[in-house]
C-alpha cells in the first residue's frame, strides 16, 4: 500500500535498571513513496557509554534500506565506532559493515566488510570483500580480500570461482631498519598465482644498505613455477656495490 504524508510520531522512553540508564527515542514518519522508522538509543553503565542510531526505510518500489551507527566504550578503555548498511531490492542484497577501534596505546584498527548477492534463474552470485588496517607506533598493516562465489540452482552447491588478496606491511625495527612487505594472491578455479616482496632500508655508519627480495609462484594443474630474485645495494661514501641473485624452479606433481 502506498505511503502518504499523514504520519509523524515520536516517542521517548527511559529505562533504569541495575546496569544503568537507557534512553530510547523512536520516530515513525510517512512521506510520499516511503516509510521511515528510526531509533536513537543512549545507554550509560559503569562499563561506559553506548550510543546507537538505527534507521529503516521502506519504499513503495520494494526497496528496503537499513542503516545503523554505533559508538561504544570497550571493556579495556578502547572506543569502537561501527556503521552498518543493508539494502534489499528484489533479488539483489548488499550489506556493508565498517568498524573502527581506538585504544589508549595509540593503536587504531579499521575493518570493513561488504557482501553483495544477486539471485538469478541460474543461481546466486555472491561477492564478499574485506579490508582491514592496523596502525600502531612504528607499524602499519593493510589487508584486502575479495571472494567471488556462485551457487548453482540445480545443486545449491557453492563453487568458489575466485579469491584475490592484497597485503601490505610497513614496520620499523629496533636497529633502525624500515621494512616494506607486500603479498598478492590470486586463485581462479585450479590456478594459483602468488607474489611476495620484501624491501628493507637501513642507514649504517658512512652509508646505507638496501635489500630487495621478490618471490613469485604460479601453479596450474599440478605444475608449479617458482622464481626468486634478490638484490642488495650497499652504499659506502661514494662507492656503490650491487649483488643480484636469480633462481628458478619448476615442480611437477607425480601422478
C-alpha angles and dihedrals in degrees: 000000000000116000117237128200093256104107136064114152127168125186131182124205129184121196124186121190140148092287095054140267129322126193118193126188117190126190130186117190131177122197132164108299101003148050121219125200118184135178128192115191129186118186124182120189137156087266094058142273131308123194120183135176120192128182130185119191121190116189128198090238090066099260118137121193124188120189127180134177121188129185117183143157117242128225094255100048096274125133120224126200118186134177125191126190125179126178126186125181124157108311096343123094127181126181128179127183123185123185128185121187125188124183135190092257092068095257120141126191123190119189126180129181126182123183125182129177133183123195117212136168089266096048144280127315114205127190119185123183125182128187127184133179126186120191128183132147108301096359136082123176125185129183133179125183128179122187123186118193136174126202113206112223095219095058103016085219118141119240114200101220101175145350123192124183132183121188129179127181128185120184143158120221130213093256092058098262119143114209127195116189130183132184127185121185128180126180119183114174104298097353126094124188122180133176122184124180132177124187124184133184128192133173115223131183106294095355153021138260120213120185130186130183124177123183122186128184129185118183122185124171098331098324120104126192114195127187128185123189122183130183132180121189116191118190118192115171106305093343124097124188122191123194120184132184126189124189132176132183136176119201124188125194112240111228 
